[in-house]
Amino acid sequence: MEVNLHRLINDVNYTSHNIVDRVERAFGGSKLAGDAFKIGAGLGIPLALGYGLHRYVSARHKLKEKIPMKQLKHGGNIISRVLNNHNIRFAFSLNELDEINTIVESKFENKMSIIQMKNYNNAIVAASGVFRMTGQIGVIFCASSPDIITMINGIISAKYENIPLIVIAIKPILNENYYDKKVLKNYFKHTYSIKNIGDISNVLEEGLSKTLDSENAYSVFIEVSQSLLLPEDQTKEIIENYQKSRWYFNRLWDEFSGRFKYPAEDDEISFHYPKIRPIENPKNRHVDNVLKKLLESKNPILIVGDQCLVSNNISNKDLNIESLKLSIQLLGIPTYLHGFSKCLGTNDIRNIVNDNMSYAIEHCDLLICIGVSSPSFLQDLNINTFKTPVYSIEEFQLPLIGHNKLGIDFINRYACDPSGFLLHLGFVFPKAFTNRWNNWLFDLKEKDSIASLLIEKKGEIKVDHINPHLLIKSLKDTFKRLEKPPVIVSDKGDFCDYANITLGGSVLSWVQSSKFSSNGSSIGLAIASKLCFPETDVFMLCDEKSITNCVQEFGTLSRYHLPINIIVGNSEKSIFSNIHYNQDIVNLQSKQQQQLLHQQQMLDHAKHNENQRTAYHKIMNAYGGKGFIISHNDSTKDDIEKILFDAREKSNSLNRPVLINCWVDTPKNIIGSGSM
């Protein structure tokens, strides 16, 4: 054992000296840079390379404390204590759910905020966003039976996105009926029913660990009666108010006492430390396999995702981010940043590419995807795995979605710490190959430049209202005036896809739901972004279709003082009399007559209904926020930038959301990358 430990220490020392040497080379041979790196990374380097002595955290719950029931008072304080011990900062529910008041008003130090929203599916999206940004398990409170049905779509989406989710359903004190477990089994991996106050902590702790106790994340359902969350005297009072008959009250109370045992004041409730999900450190043979393929390839690309930013091995996030930047720079591979990893895209890293991923996917001969949490991401790329080798490094093996008809996955998947893998790969990469792919990188960068030039020219095209190219270009220049890049939350749609191409290199993060999401809006992701990054500007981009699913949460944004900037690319047209127009066209025999009539009717239609676009800015005003509108075709770029910047300043000063209703008219052939 001593010999092996001695050999391990020697390996760590050798590798550390090698890393410092590479750092000095990366900064022009500066010994000062190497010394600074040694001071800041004295403990981080061995951990980053996967040589940490603590590979796993104990799978057993470790006792943290015991608190007598006299001090706890009721089950609401127990739930609050457990969630705080598991570092749950944000939970979500509906604002009509009064049954959780005892949890919200916990007498203990409560670090958790319960955000009460209007729609359960939006709440689940918000909980999913918190997990993607911080690694915190998603927590949802709901009423029993009826509310479960309304959130089924969100639970299915969380399953496809591999999001750990725990749903705590609270049953009413009277007319209690346990939900059919056979139905729940179709959507939840584990289900629990709590019968006694003394079981709350154990069941909740077990449920939290079950969400992440294997390769895949799961949804867990826990059902608990409201009577267990209230003090005993309040429960009695509710039953007395329900039934004035003393005889019937005594009967009900005897029934309650038999089903729900209230512990004695001297009984102690045990609380445990959370179990940390054990993540494998990268294996040398896996790194060697990828390195070998990389050195043989001519046109490789690297995709870096959110999971690289959350490392169980490196507690210092700033050190982790700087180390990741250095690894990307040392590799020299054309690199695309996904989600929150866009914060790595600083100007001093020359091999970051923002556009033309479709072109890169089509012409690459090796794809390395590290730390992308979405199971559907690789499928969305439509890459031919028979032609191009694909390596995917994830924290845990993701569920296979949409694989081939044979049921075989041709992607090489390694389940380990993505951050450690990227750092290890960068630091063992030979220096002689750093500039090997300069021509391939230049090809992608050149297309980026051509696309930017074409987009700028298309922004000069005159339209009836606002050119979306001009709007997005103004938005990009507005971001340059901010102290730090913003977080962008985007819905699906042509307007948002175009914005992704243009704004990709000027934001801190780009967050978007996958195509498997059954919810038509990303307002939940915007709420999660602002909760997790309160000091960062959050902009949400949507069109006239997806904004309709956001309206119900405008009140949530105002109630919790979340200054989110919502940009609506509103290109809607009035739909009145469409059936009449189409019937007239069908009655004509000549195709030319049909086309002429159709064009004339569309012109008349636009003329008579040019002011029929929905006034979403007024709806925001009604919910307590601030609305703006940009609709005139004579608005210059400076005018648009002034409105965007003033709206952002107003949002921050009032601590309220703002909505900018932009009437955009899409010119021909603008959607997509110009270079394509």
N, C-alpha and C positions, 0 to 999 in steps of 0.2 A: 504493500500500500504506500509506504514512504517513497519507494523508488518511483512509482507511478506519479505521485504528487510532485516529486522533484522534477520529473520529466515534464509534467504539465507546466510548472512554473518556468522552466527553461524555454518551453515553446512560447509562452506568453511574453517573456522578455525579448526573445528573438523577434517575434511578430511586432511588438511595440516599437523596437528600434527601427524596423523596416517601415512602419507607418510614419514615424516622425521624419524619416528620410524622405518619404514621398511628399509629406506636407511641405517640407522645405523646398523641394523641387517645384511643387505647384505654385509657390509664392516667390519664384525667381531665385531660389537658393538662399532665402533669408533664414539665418539661424535664429533670429528673434521670433519668427513665426513658429519655428519648431519648438522653441522653449515655451512659448505661450501655449502651444497645443499640449505639450507635456504637462504643464501645470493644470490646465483645464480638464484634461482627459486622463488624468492619472488613474482614476477608477473606471472611467467610461470605456476606454479602449478594450480591456479584456472582456467586459460585458457585451460591448457592441459586436465583438467577433464571435460571440457564442461560447466563450471559455469561462463564463461565470461559474462559480462553485455551486450556486444554488440553481440547479436546472429546473426544479419543480417546487412549488409551494405545497405543503402537506395537504393531502386530499381530505383530511379529517378536520372537523370543526374544532377550533381551539376556544376554550371558555374565556370570555372577556370579563363578565361581571354577573353578579346575582343581585337582583333588586327585590325587596319585599313588596307584596301586593298592597300593603298599607301606603307605600310611597307611589306606586303606579296608579292606583285608584280604579282604572278600567282598561278595557282592551284597546281603545283608541291610542292610549299612550304606549302600549306594547308595540303596536304596528309602527307607530312613528319612530320608536326606539330602534326597532329592527332595520327599518329602511335607512335611518341615519347611520347605523353601524355599517351598512353596506354601501355607504357613500352615494346614496340616491339623492341627487340634488333637485331633480324635477320629476314630478308625476303629473298625470293629466286626468281630467274627468269632465263631466258636463256641469254647467253652472247651476242647474236645478237640483243637483245631488246634495241635499242637506244632511244625508246620513254620515258624511265624512267630516262633519264639523269638529267632532272630538279629536280627529287626527290633525286637522288644520290648526286647532287651538291647543295642541299638546303642551303640557306644563313643563316638559323637559326642553333642553336646548334643541331646537328644531332647525336644522340646516336645510330642510327640504321645503320647496315651494310646490304647491299643488295648483296647476294652471287649469282653470275651469273654462272649457270651450263650448262651442255650440253644436259641434258635430263630432261623433265618435271616430269616424274615419279620418278626419283631420287631426284628431288627437293622437291616433295611432301613427300617422305620418310624422307628427311632431316627436313622439317617443322614439320612432325609428331614426329621426334626424339626430336626436341627442345621443343615441348609441353610436352612430357613424362619426360624430364629432368628438365624443369623450370616452366611448367604451362603456358608458353606463347602461345597465339593463333598463329596457322600457317598462314603465309601470303605469297601468290604467286602472282607475276606480270606476265602477259602474253599478247601477242597480241590477238586481238579479233578473232572471228570465227575459223580460221584454227587451232590455237594452242589448243583450247578447246577440240577438238576431240582427240588430242594426249594424253591428260592428264586424259581421262575418267577412265582408269583403276586405276590410282592413287587415284582419287576422290572416287571411289567405295571402295578401300581398306581403305581409311581414314574413310569412313562411318562405315565400319565393325569394325574398331579399336576404334571408338568413339572419333575421333580426330576433334577438332574444326578447321575449315579451312576457310579462306576468300580469294577468287580469284578476283583480280582486273585486268580486261581485258581492254586494251587500244586500241581504234580504231584509224586508220589513219585519218589524216585531210581530205584527199580527198577520194572519193569513199566509203563513210561511209555507212554501212548497219548494222542495229541492228540485233543481233542474235535472232533466233527463240526462244521465251520464252517457248513454249510448249516442246521443246527438253530439255532446261535447267532445267525445273521443274522435269525431271526424275532423275536428279543428284544433284540438289541444293534445299535446303529447302526454301531459299529466294533469289530473284533476284531483282536487282535495275539497273536503267539506269539514270545516272546523266546528266541533260541538262544544268544546270547553275553553274557557279563557286560558287555562294553563297550557293548552296546545298551540296557541296562536304563534308564539315565537318559534317553536320547533318546526311547525308546518310551513311558516313563511320563510324561514331560513332554508329549509329543504327545497321549497319551490324555487327560490332565487338561485340556488346552486344547480337545480335540475335544468334551468334554461340554458346552461353552458357546460353541462357535465360530459359532453361527448363531442364528436367531430362536428355536428351540426347544431345550430341554435334552434330552440324550440319555444313554443308558446305554452304557458302554464296557467291553469284556471284554479282559483281558490275562492270558495264560497263561504261566507261568514255572516252570521245574523247580526243585525244592528244591536240587538239586546246585549251582545258581548262587547260592543264598543262603548256602551254607556255605563255610567255608574248604576249600581243596583237600584238606588232610590228613584232615579229618572225613569228606569224601565218600569218600575211599579206605578209611577205617576202616569205614564202613557197608557198602561193597561186600565188603570182606574178611570181615566178620562174616556176610554173607549166603552167601558161597561160599568154603569153606576151600581148595578146589583152587587151587594157585598158577597152573596153566596157565589155568584158567577165569577167575580173577581178572584175569590179564594181558589176556585177550581182552576182558573187560568194560571194563577201564580203557582199552584202546586204542579201543574203540567210543565211550566217553565222551569221550575226548580229541579224537576226530574230530568229534563233534557239538557239544561245548561247549568253546570255546576259553578257557582261563584266561589273562588278560593277564599280561604281564610286570610286575614290581614297579615299573619305571620308567614304565610306561604311565600317562597321565593321563586321568582321567574328567572331562568337562565338565559343569558344572551351570549352569542359567540362571535368571534371574528369572521369576516366573510372568507369564503374559499376563493382564491384567485385562480382563474382559469389557467391551467398549466399549458404553456406554449413551448413546443419543442424548439431547441436551438438548431440552427442550420447544420446539417451534416456535411463533412468535408467532401464526401463522394458526390453529393448533390451539387455543391459549388463547383467541383471539378468538372462534372458533366456539362454544366452550363458554360463554364469557361472554355472548355474544349470546343463546343459548338460555336461559341462566340468568335474564337480565334480562326475558325474555318470559314466563317460567313463573310460575304461581301457587302450585303445590304441589311444589317440588323437594325431593329428598332427596340426601344425600351419604353414601357409604360409604367409609371409610378402612381400608386393609389393611396387612399386615406390611411390604410393600416400601417404604412411606414411611419406615420407621425405619432402613433401610439405604440410605444415599445415597453413591454414589461421588464426588459433588461436594463433600460437606461431611464432613470427617473428624471434626470435633467433634460427637459424638452428642448431647451435652447442648444445644448450640446448635441442632442440627437439630430436636430435640424441642420446645424452647421456641418456635422459629420456626413449627413446624407448629401448635402450640396457638394462636398468635397469628393465623395464617391462618384457622383454623376459626372463631375468635371474630370476626374481621373479616367473614367471609362471612355469618354469621348463619343458615345453612341448617340445618334439622334433620339431625343427623349421627349415623350409627351407626358404631361402632368394631368392627372385625373382628380376631380373633386377638390378636397382641401389640400392636396399636395401641390396645388398651384402656388402656394406660398414659397416653394423652393425655387420658383422661376425668377431669380434675380438677374439683373443685367450682366453680371460678370460671368454667367455660365453661358457659353456660346453655343452649346449643343442642345438647347431647349427649342423645340419646334411647336408652333401654335396651330397651324392649319394643315390642310391636305392630308389628313390621316387616311382617308380612303385611298389616295394615291400611294401613300407609304405602305399600307397594308397590301395593296395589289402587287407592289414591286419588291417587297422585302423578302429575304430568304431565311429570316429568323426573327421570331417575336418573343420577347421576354416581358412578361406581365408580373409585376411585383406589388402586392398589397392592395389590389382592387377588390373591394368587399362584395360587389354585386355579382351574383351567380350568372346573370344574363349578359354581362358586359362583353365577354368574348364571343358569345353567340351573335350579339348585335353587330360585331365587326365583320361577320360573314367571311371569315378567313378560311382558305382551303387548307385544312390540316394535313391532307395527303401530300400537298406540295411544299408547304412551309412548316417547319418544326415550331411548335409553340410550347413554351415553358411558363407555367403559372405558379407563383409562390404565394401562398395564402396562410393566414394564421391557422386555419383548420380547413379540412377538406370540404369544399363547398358542394352542395347538392347539384347533380347533373341536370341541366335544363336544356331541352331541345337538342340532345345529342342525336347522332345519326340513327337510321332505322334499325341498324344491327344492335343498337343498345350499347355500343362500344365508344368509350371516350378516348380519342386519339391525342388529347392534350396531356403533356407531361406535367403532373401536378405534384408539388412538394408542399407538405403542411409543416410550416415552421415559422419562426419570427421573421416577417418580411424585412423589417428594418435591419436586423442582424445579417440577413442574407445579402442585402444590397451593400452594406458596409463591408462585409467579408469579400464579396466579389470585387468591389472597387479597390480594396487595399492589396489584394493578391494579383490584380491585373498587371501584366508586364508593361513597363514604360514604353517599350519599343513600338507597341501597337496603339498608343493613345491617339495618334493622328491618322490611323489607317483608313478611316471612313470619311475623310474630309470631303472627297468628291461627292459621296452620297449625301452628306450633310449639306453641302453647297447646293445640290440639286433641290432638296426640300426647302432650304432657306430662300432660294431664288423664286420658287413658286409662291412662297409666302409674300415676297416683295411684289410680285406681279399681281397677286390677288389684292393686296392693299391698294395698289395703283388703280386697278379696275374698279374697286369699290369706291374709291374717292371720286372717280369720274362719274360713276353711276349716281353718286349723291348730288350731282349737279343737274340731273334731269328734273324738269318742272312737272309737278303733278297738281291735282286739284287742291290738295290740302298739304300734308307733310310727307316728304320723301323719307322712308324708313332708313335709308342709307345715311342721309344727313342727320337724322335723329340719333342713330347709334354712334356716328362719328362725333357728334356733339357730346354724347354721354361719355365717350372715351376721353375726350379732352377735359370734361368736367372731373373725371376721376383723377386726372393728373394734378388737379389743384388741391386734392385732399391730402392730408398729412400722411395717411397710410392707405393702401389699396383696400377696396371694399370687398365684402362677401356678396356674390351674386347667386340668387336662387331663381331658377328658370323653370317654367312650365314647358310642355311639349308644344311644338307648332313652328310654322315657317319663320315668324318674326323672331322667336327665341333662338332658333337654329342659326339664323343669320347673325344675331348678336353674339352667339358663342364664337363664331369665326372671327369677328372683328375685335371683341373685347378679351379674347382668351389670354393675351399676354399682359393685361393691365389690371388684373384683379387678384385678390388674395385667395379666393376660392370660387369654384363654379359648382353649385350643387343642383342636382336634377334627379327627379324620380325616374326609375327604370320603366321600360315599356310594359312591364308586368303589373305596374301599379294600377289598381282598379279605381283609384281616386283621381278625379279630373283636375285637381289643383295641388300646388306645392306650397300653399299657405302654411301648412304645418311645418315644412322645412324652414320657411322664413322665420317662424316663431322660434323654432329650435335654435337657429343660427343666432338670433338676437339674445336669447337666453344664455347661450354658451359663450358668446363673444359680445358682451354688452358695450365694450369700448370701440367696437368696429362698426362702420357703416354697413347696413344691409340693404341691398336693392333687390327687389323682386320684379322679374320681367314676365309679362303674360300678355295674352291677346284677348279679343272680345269673347272668345269661347270659354277659356279657362277662368277668367275673372268672375264669371257667374258663380263658380263654386267657392270663391273667396269671400263674397259679400257677407255671408253669415258670420264670418270671423272678424269683420271690421270692428265690431263692438269689443271683441276680445283684445284686439290691439290697443284700443283706447283705454279699456279698463285696467290693463296692466302696464300702461305707459310704455309701449314698445315702439320707438321711433323708426319704423320700417318705411322705406321709400318704394312705392309700387308704381311701376311704369307700365301703362297699358297701351299696346300697339293696336288701337281700335280701328279696324278696317271693315267693320260690319256695314251691310247695306240693308235697306228696308226690304222686308219680305212680302209686303202687301201686293195682292193681285198677281202673284206669280202664276197661279193656275190659269187665270184668264189669259195672260200673255202666252203661255205655252200652248193653249188650245188654239189661239189665233194662228200661231206659227204652224201647228199641225195641219190646219185647214188649207194652207197654201200648197200648191203643187210644185212650184219652182224652188229649187234650193237657193238660188240667188235671191228670190223674193223673201224666202225665209230669213236669210242672213241680213238683208236690208231692214226688214221689219224688226228683227231682233235687236239690231244695233240702234235703230231709232227709238224703240221702246226702252232700251237700257239708258239712253241719253235722257229721255223724258222722265224716266223713273228716278234717275240720279238728281235731275233738276228739281223735281217736286219733293224729293225726300232727302235733300242734302243735309237737313238739320235733324234727321231722325235717329242719329246715332245716340246710343244710351249715354246719359249724363252720369257716368260712374263717379265723377268728381263731386257731384252734388250728394250722391249716396254716402260717400265718405264724410262729407260735412255733417250729414244727418246723424252719423254714428260718433261724432265727437272728434273726428280727425280734420285734416285740412286738404281740400281738393284744388287742383289746378287743371287748366285745359290749354292745349296747344293745337290750334285747328287752322290757322291761316296759312295760305301758300306763300304769302310774302314775308313770312318769318325767316330771318336770316339765321345763320349758324350762331352768331353772337346772341341773338334774341333767345334762341332755344337754350343755349348754355346758361344764360342769366336766369331763366325760369327754373331750370334743373337745379342750379346752385342755390337759388333763393328758397326753393322748396325743401332742399336738404337742410338749410340753415333754420328754416321755420320748424321743421320736424325736430331738430335737436333742441331748439330753444323752448318749444312747448312740450317736449317729451311725448309727442303724439305721432301717429302715423300720417303720412301724406300720400295722396294718389295723384298722378299726373296723367290725365286722359289725353292721349295723343291720337289725333285723327290722321291716320296714315293711309296713303294710297300707293299701292305697290306698282311700280313701273314694270314693264315687261322684262322677263328673264333676269331677275336679280337674285332669286333665291339660290343659295349654295355658294361655294367658293368660286371666285372669278377665274382662278387658274384652272378649274376643272373644265 
